[in-house]
Each structure stands twice: as structure tokens, then as C-alpha cells.
Amino acid sequence: MITLSLCMIVKNEEAVLARCLSSVKEVMDEIIIVDTGSQDSTVEIARQFTDKVYSFPWVDDFSAARNFSFSKAAMQYLFWMDADDILLPQDRENLFSLKETLDPSIDLVMMKYHVAFDGQGNPVFSYYRERMLRRAKQYRWQGAIHEAITPEGNILYSEIALTHRKIGAGDPDRNLRIFEKMIKEGKKLVPRENYYYGRELYYHGQYQQAAYILSRYLDTPGGWIENQITACQDLANCYYHLGKPQQALDSLLRSFSFDTPRAEICCDIGKHFFQQEKYAQAAFWYETAAKRPKEERNGGFIQPDCYGYLPYLQLCLCYYRLGDLSLAKEYNEKAAQCKPADPAVIYNRNFFSSLDLEK
């Protein structure tokens, strides 16, 4: 059986740290906590779970702190989490099993990361992250913000998932502030940093500047395909906010130059035409979305609802607007197969029943 070191960086996480560590402590052979300047009871809570609690001065660089946490580990594999993550019981059992069966030649294990959920708690937005790493490979984090480790070596993709359960808003301006500091200090942002900088500008409502940065990112070689496709979506949203729907559509279509059409993009294009009341065109794109395979993407973002439920629900609306009540009902029932208790599905079913009663 392989051994695991949990390596975490924390700051002012008293609201969530015990929840996180309680969910994972039984499966870890060692817990490393690196505090970057907490002013609450984070450190005291951490010491209830481990005596390996270290202090690291915050220098506006997440990679520096994470690499420090890795340097303190002694087990065969390194496992990282954020304080607002949890390991659900079934995933914990699966991780126990993985410890017992993992081929020690595996260098890196990619695991799912669930970050958004529907009203029933089902994941609606997930992606893979480099989660468990063989210590002997000496992997290094890179990037001051949205830090990452380049997956390389003998890689295993696992269905084990971590669940992100954030409490509170945190500091919404932190990342943008760090990017602006880097730029002021004359640092040239690499493509990945430009991508995330553009996204931060978009989140802060600076749509004109965000569009400029995202466009420049897409024009620069060296970007990761998954980021390029998501950048097309973000750029489209900037143009919608700027009142430029045609440029928004052009941005979505541009994603096809990077890879085959994704259901997420097809749904966005369907929404574009639906909002323009071009229901036949909207239906074409929602039907295309429903037919796209949901492929694992080496860390790319996946919105599961776009591969069935959402296009079916929107096709119900499209065909109702087009006057095809039978097909509208059929697509609502297809959406019901994906989410039987969904309020929208139930509302539509009741609405169609009321129409039948009026006949």
C-alpha cells in the first residue's frame, strides 16, 4: 500500500478547516498545514489534527506557498486540498481502495473536482485536477495565481472526486490585485496568466479591457486548448455586456478552430439564437449539443447538464414556440429522464396537461 501526505496552505479558514480535515484524516498518513498569515483560530484548529503546522510569509504567490508545503512532506505521494474542499464518504472509500491497489509506477493521479451544484446537490460543473503526485518526481507548482502543475509522466485518471463547498465570498479582489501588481512591477504575463487576467477583468465588470486581453490571449500561440475554448465563451459574454451580439456569436464560433464543437459552446450558440427568437436555428444548435459525446478532457471544464438535460429542456421551449406541441412534450420527457424531479420539467409537464384539458 502506498502512503499519502496531505499538503495544504491556509489563511483564515476557521469556518471550514475542521470540516475539510475531518473528511480526509482517516485516509492520510501525514497532514502538512502551512499557514500564510491567519488572524483567526485556523492554526489552533489545524493543531487538533496534526503537529506538522508551519508558517510561511505570504508573498502574493500561491505556487511559492504550495511548493513549501510539498517540501515538508515525507510520504510516497503528495495529496493537496483547499480548506473549503471535502472528500465525500464514497470518494473516501475509493481513495482507500486506490491506496491499496495503485501501481507504484504511477507518477500522477488526476481526480475530478466538483465546483458547482444544482438544487439537489448534484455536480453541474466539474473538471480534472492533478491531485495526487509521486514525491520522488519532485513536481513543482507554477504561477502566482491559479497555480498548477503540468501533468507529465505516468498518469492515471481516476473517478475519485473532491467536492468544493465554499462558505462566504472570501476576498473577490485578491486575484485581480495580484495581477495588477505583477503588471506594475513589469512582469510579462505568460499566455495562461493572460487568460486568467482576462477572466478576472470580466468578473469585475471591466468588459472592454477583458475583451482586449482575452482577444490578445486567443491571438497568441502557446495557449492550452481547454483555456482557449473557455476564453471564447468569456469573450462572447464580454461582447454581450457591451451590446455587440454579432461579435459575441463570432467569438463562440471561433472555438471551433481550436477543437471539435463542445456541447457547452453549442448550448451558448443555441441561447444566442433563442434570445433573438430564431427558434429553428436555436433548435439546430441544441440538437447538436445533445448529440455531442461527453469526453474526458485532460483537465478541461465540463458542464454535465449541457450533454442532455439543458439542450432537451431548451428544445422543449424551441418546439413549443415553433408550434410543434408533440415534439415539445417529447423533449421535456427526455429532460425528465435526466432530472426527474427538476422544477422546470415538472412545470412544463403541468403546463402541457393544462393545455390538453382546455381542448
C-alpha positions as CSV (number, residue, x, y, z in Angstrom):
1,M,0.0,0.0,0.0
2,I,1.3,3.5,-0.9
3,T,1.4,6.3,1.7
4,L,-0.1,9.8,1.4
5,S,0.9,13.2,2.7
6,L,-1.9,15.8,2.7
7,C,-0.3,19.2,1.9
8,M,-2.4,22.3,2.5
9,I,-1.9,26.0,2.5
10,V,-4.4,28.0,4.6
11,K,-5.3,31.5,5.8
12,N,-8.2,32.5,8.0
13,E,-10.1,29.2,7.4
14,E,-11.6,28.6,10.8
15,A,-15.1,28.2,9.3
16,V,-14.2,25.3,7.1
17,L,-10.8,23.7,8.1
18,A,-12.1,21.2,10.6
19,R,-14.8,20.1,8.1
20,C,-12.1,19.5,5.5
21,L,-9.7,17.7,7.7
22,S,-12.3,15.5,9.3
23,S,-13.4,14.3,5.9
24,V,-9.9,13.2,4.9
25,K,-7.9,12.5,8.0
26,E,-8.5,8.7,8.1
27,V,-7.0,8.1,4.7
28,M,-3.9,10.3,5.1
29,D,-0.6,9.0,6.6
30,E,0.6,12.6,7.3
31,I,-1.0,16.0,7.3
32,I,1.0,19.1,6.5
33,I,-0.6,22.5,7.1
34,V,1.1,25.7,6.0
35,D,-0.4,28.9,7.4
36,T,0.2,32.1,5.4
37,G,-0.8,34.6,8.0
38,S,-4.1,33.7,9.7
39,Q,-5.6,36.1,12.2
40,D,-8.3,33.8,13.4
41,S,-8.3,30.3,15.0
42,T,-7.1,28.5,11.9
43,V,-3.7,27.4,13.4
44,E,-5.3,26.2,16.6
45,I,-7.8,24.1,14.6
46,A,-5.0,22.7,12.4
47,R,-3.1,21.6,15.5
48,Q,-6.0,19.5,16.6
49,F,-5.3,17.3,13.5
50,T,-1.5,17.4,13.2
51,D,1.6,18.7,14.8
52,K,3.1,19.5,11.4
53,V,1.9,23.1,11.2
54,Y,4.2,25.6,9.6
55,S,4.2,29.3,9.0
56,F,5.1,30.8,5.6
57,P,5.0,34.5,4.9
58,W,2.5,35.4,2.2
59,V,4.3,36.9,-0.9
60,D,1.3,37.1,-3.3
61,D,2.4,33.8,-4.8
62,F,0.3,30.6,-4.4
63,S,2.9,28.4,-6.0
64,A,5.6,29.5,-3.6
65,A,3.4,28.5,-0.6
66,R,2.3,25.2,-2.2
67,N,5.9,24.3,-3.1
68,F,6.9,25.0,0.5
69,S,4.1,22.7,1.7
70,F,5.4,19.9,-0.6
71,S,8.9,20.4,0.8
72,K,7.7,19.3,4.2
73,A,6.2,16.0,3.2
74,A,7.7,12.6,3.7
75,M,5.3,10.1,2.3
76,Q,5.4,8.4,-1.1
77,Y,2.6,10.5,-2.7
78,L,1.6,14.1,-2.1
79,F,-2.1,15.0,-2.0
80,W,-3.4,18.6,-1.9
81,M,-6.7,20.2,-1.0
82,D,-8.0,23.6,-0.2
83,A,-9.7,24.3,3.1
84,D,-13.1,24.6,1.6
85,D,-12.9,21.2,-0.1
86,I,-14.2,17.9,1.3
87,L,-13.9,14.2,0.5
88,L,-17.3,12.7,0.5
89,P,-17.7,9.2,2.1
90,Q,-17.8,7.2,-1.1
91,D,-14.9,9.1,-2.5
92,R,-13.0,8.5,0.7
93,E,-13.6,4.7,0.4
94,N,-12.5,4.8,-3.2
95,L,-9.3,6.6,-2.1
96,F,-8.6,3.9,0.4
97,S,-9.0,1.3,-2.4
98,L,-6.7,3.3,-4.6
99,K,-4.0,3.4,-1.9
100,E,-4.2,-0.4,-1.7
101,T,-4.1,-1.1,-5.4
102,L,-2.1,1.8,-7.0
103,D,0.8,0.7,-9.2
104,P,3.8,2.5,-7.7
105,S,5.0,3.3,-11.2
106,I,2.1,5.8,-11.4
107,D,3.6,9.3,-11.2
108,L,0.4,11.4,-11.0
109,V,-3.3,10.8,-10.4
110,M,-5.8,13.1,-11.9
111,M,-9.1,13.3,-10.0
112,K,-12.4,15.1,-10.6
113,Y,-13.1,18.4,-8.9
114,H,-16.8,19.2,-8.4
115,V,-17.2,23.0,-8.1
116,A,-20.8,23.9,-8.9
117,F,-24.1,22.1,-8.0
118,D,-27.8,22.1,-8.7
119,G,-30.6,22.4,-6.2
120,Q,-30.3,18.7,-5.3
121,G,-26.6,18.9,-4.8
122,N,-25.6,17.1,-8.0
123,P,-22.5,18.4,-9.7
124,V,-23.1,20.6,-12.7
125,F,-19.6,21.8,-13.3
126,S,-16.5,19.6,-12.9
127,Y,-13.0,19.2,-14.2
128,Y,-9.9,17.1,-13.6
129,R,-7.0,18.4,-11.5
130,E,-3.6,17.0,-10.8
131,R,-4.4,15.8,-7.3
132,M,-2.0,13.0,-6.2
133,L,1.7,13.2,-7.1
134,R,4.6,10.9,-6.5
135,R,7.0,12.8,-4.3
136,A,10.1,11.3,-5.9
137,K,9.2,13.1,-9.2
138,Q,9.7,16.5,-7.5
139,Y,6.8,18.2,-9.2
140,R,6.7,22.0,-8.9
141,W,3.8,24.4,-8.8
142,Q,3.9,27.2,-11.3
143,G,2.0,30.5,-11.4
144,A,1.4,33.1,-8.8
145,I,-2.4,32.8,-9.3
146,H,-4.4,29.8,-10.5
147,E,-1.3,27.8,-9.8
148,A,-0.9,24.4,-11.5
149,I,1.4,21.5,-12.0
150,T,1.9,20.4,-15.6
151,P,0.7,16.8,-15.8
152,E,3.5,14.6,-17.1
153,G,4.9,11.2,-16.5
154,N,2.8,8.0,-16.0
155,I,-0.6,9.5,-15.4
156,L,-3.8,7.8,-14.1
157,Y,-7.3,9.3,-14.5
158,S,-9.5,8.4,-11.5
159,E,-13.2,8.8,-10.9
160,I,-12.5,9.9,-7.3
161,A,-13.7,13.4,-6.8
162,L,-13.1,16.2,-4.4
163,T,-16.1,18.4,-3.7
164,H,-15.7,22.2,-3.3
165,R,-18.0,23.6,-0.6
166,K,-17.2,27.2,-0.2
167,I,-18.6,29.2,2.7
168,G,-18.5,33.0,2.3
169,A,-17.2,35.1,-0.5
170,G,-13.6,35.4,0.5
171,D,-11.7,38.3,-1.0
172,P,-13.1,38.8,-4.5
173,D,-10.5,41.4,-5.4
174,R,-7.4,39.4,-4.4
175,N,-6.6,37.8,-7.8
176,L,-7.0,41.0,-9.8
177,R,-5.0,42.9,-7.2
178,I,-2.1,40.4,-7.6
179,F,-2.3,40.5,-11.4
180,E,-2.2,44.3,-11.4
181,K,0.8,44.2,-9.0
182,M,2.6,41.9,-11.3
183,I,2.0,44.1,-14.3
184,K,3.0,47.2,-12.4
185,E,6.3,45.5,-11.5
186,G,6.9,44.9,-15.2
187,K,6.3,41.2,-15.3
188,K,5.4,39.9,-18.7
189,L,2.4,37.6,-18.3
190,V,2.6,34.2,-19.9
191,P,-0.4,33.0,-22.1
192,R,-2.0,31.2,-19.2
193,E,-1.7,34.2,-16.9
194,N,-3.2,36.5,-19.6
195,Y,-6.2,34.1,-19.8
196,Y,-6.8,34.3,-16.1
197,Y,-6.2,38.0,-16.0
198,G,-8.8,38.5,-18.7
199,R,-11.3,36.4,-16.7
200,E,-10.7,38.4,-13.6
201,L,-11.3,41.6,-15.5
202,Y,-14.6,40.1,-16.8
203,Y,-15.7,39.0,-13.3
204,H,-15.1,42.6,-12.2
205,G,-17.3,44.0,-15.0
206,Q,-14.4,45.6,-16.9
207,Y,-15.7,44.2,-20.1
208,Q,-13.9,46.4,-22.6
209,Q,-10.5,45.6,-21.1
210,A,-11.4,42.0,-20.6
211,A,-12.3,41.6,-24.2
212,Y,-9.0,43.2,-25.2
213,I,-6.9,40.8,-23.0
214,L,-8.9,37.7,-24.0
215,S,-8.7,38.6,-27.7
216,R,-4.9,39.1,-27.3
217,Y,-4.7,35.7,-25.5
218,L,-6.5,33.9,-28.3
219,D,-4.3,35.6,-30.9
220,T,-1.1,34.4,-29.1
221,P,0.2,30.8,-29.8
222,G,1.0,28.6,-26.8
223,G,-2.3,28.6,-25.0
224,W,-3.9,25.4,-23.8
225,I,-6.9,24.2,-25.9
226,E,-9.2,24.0,-23.0
227,N,-8.4,27.5,-21.9
228,Q,-8.8,28.8,-25.5
229,I,-12.3,27.4,-25.7
230,T,-13.3,28.8,-22.4
231,A,-11.8,32.1,-23.4
232,C,-14.1,32.2,-26.4
233,Q,-17.1,31.8,-24.1
234,D,-15.8,34.6,-21.8
235,L,-15.1,36.8,-24.7
236,A,-18.6,36.3,-26.0
237,N,-20.0,37.2,-22.6
238,C,-18.0,40.4,-22.7
239,Y,-19.4,41.3,-26.1
240,Y,-23.0,40.6,-24.9
241,H,-22.4,43.0,-22.0
242,L,-21.0,45.6,-24.4
243,G,-24.1,45.3,-26.7
244,K,-22.3,43.5,-29.5
245,P,-24.2,40.3,-30.1
246,Q,-22.7,39.6,-33.5
247,Q,-19.1,39.8,-32.2
248,A,-20.3,37.5,-29.3
249,L,-21.5,34.9,-31.8
250,D,-18.3,35.2,-33.8
251,S,-16.3,34.5,-30.6
252,L,-18.3,31.3,-29.9
253,L,-17.9,30.1,-33.4
254,R,-14.1,30.8,-33.2
255,S,-13.9,28.0,-30.6
256,F,-14.4,25.5,-33.5
257,S,-11.0,26.5,-34.8
258,F,-9.4,25.0,-31.7
259,D,-11.2,21.7,-31.4
260,T,-14.4,19.9,-32.3
261,P,-17.6,21.5,-31.1
262,R,-18.3,21.2,-27.5
263,A,-21.8,20.8,-26.1
264,E,-21.2,23.8,-23.8
265,I,-20.5,26.0,-26.8
266,C,-23.4,24.6,-28.8
267,C,-25.7,25.5,-25.9
268,D,-24.4,29.0,-25.9
269,I,-25.0,29.4,-29.6
270,G,-28.5,27.9,-29.2
271,K,-29.1,30.5,-26.4
272,H,-27.9,33.3,-28.8
273,F,-30.5,32.4,-31.4
274,F,-33.2,31.7,-28.9
275,Q,-32.9,35.2,-27.4
276,Q,-33.2,36.5,-31.0
277,E,-36.4,34.5,-31.4
278,K,-34.8,32.4,-34.2
279,Y,-36.2,29.2,-32.8
280,A,-35.4,26.9,-35.7
281,Q,-31.7,27.9,-35.6
282,A,-31.7,27.6,-31.8
283,A,-33.1,24.1,-32.1
284,F,-30.4,23.1,-34.5
285,W,-27.7,24.0,-32.1
286,Y,-29.4,22.5,-29.1
287,E,-29.9,19.3,-31.1
288,T,-26.2,19.4,-31.9
289,A,-25.4,19.8,-28.3
290,A,-27.5,16.8,-27.3
291,K,-25.6,14.6,-29.8
292,R,-22.1,15.6,-28.7
293,P,-20.2,13.0,-26.7
294,K,-19.1,13.9,-23.2
295,E,-15.4,13.2,-23.3
296,E,-12.8,13.4,-20.6
297,R,-10.6,16.4,-21.4
298,N,-7.3,16.1,-19.6
299,G,-8.4,18.8,-17.0
300,G,-10.9,20.7,-19.2
301,F,-14.1,22.2,-17.8
302,I,-17.2,20.1,-18.2
303,Q,-20.8,21.2,-17.7
304,P,-22.7,17.8,-17.5
305,D,-26.1,19.5,-18.0
306,C,-25.1,20.5,-21.5
307,Y,-24.9,16.9,-22.5
308,G,-28.6,16.1,-22.2
309,Y,-30.7,17.9,-19.7
310,L,-30.2,21.5,-20.8
311,P,-30.5,21.0,-24.6
312,Y,-33.5,18.8,-24.1
313,L,-35.2,21.4,-21.9
314,Q,-34.4,24.2,-24.4
315,L,-35.6,22.1,-27.3
316,C,-38.9,21.7,-25.5
317,L,-39.2,25.5,-25.5
318,C,-38.0,25.9,-29.1
319,Y,-40.6,23.5,-30.5
320,Y,-43.3,25.0,-28.3
321,R,-42.5,28.4,-29.9
322,L,-42.4,26.8,-33.3
323,G,-45.9,25.3,-32.7
324,D,-44.9,21.7,-32.5
325,L,-46.5,20.7,-29.2
326,S,-45.9,17.0,-29.7
327,L,-42.2,17.4,-30.1
328,A,-42.0,19.9,-27.3
329,K,-43.6,17.3,-24.9
330,E,-41.2,14.7,-26.2
331,Y,-38.1,16.8,-25.4
332,N,-39.5,17.7,-21.9
333,E,-39.8,14.0,-21.1
334,K,-36.2,13.5,-22.3
335,A,-35.1,16.2,-19.9
336,A,-37.1,14.4,-17.2
337,Q,-35.1,11.2,-17.8
338,C,-32.0,13.3,-16.9
339,K,-33.6,15.0,-13.9
340,P,-37.0,13.6,-12.9
341,A,-37.6,16.0,-10.0
342,D,-36.5,19.1,-11.8
343,P,-38.9,22.0,-11.1
344,A,-38.7,23.2,-14.8
345,V,-39.6,19.7,-16.1
346,I,-42.5,19.4,-13.7
347,Y,-43.7,22.9,-14.5
348,N,-43.6,22.1,-18.3
349,R,-45.5,18.8,-17.7
350,N,-48.2,20.6,-15.8
351,F,-48.4,23.3,-18.4
352,F,-48.9,20.8,-21.2
353,S,-51.5,19.0,-19.2
354,S,-53.5,22.2,-18.7
355,L,-53.4,22.8,-22.5
356,D,-54.8,19.3,-23.0
357,L,-57.6,19.9,-20.6
358,E,-58.5,23.1,-22.4
359,K,-59.1,21.2,-25.7
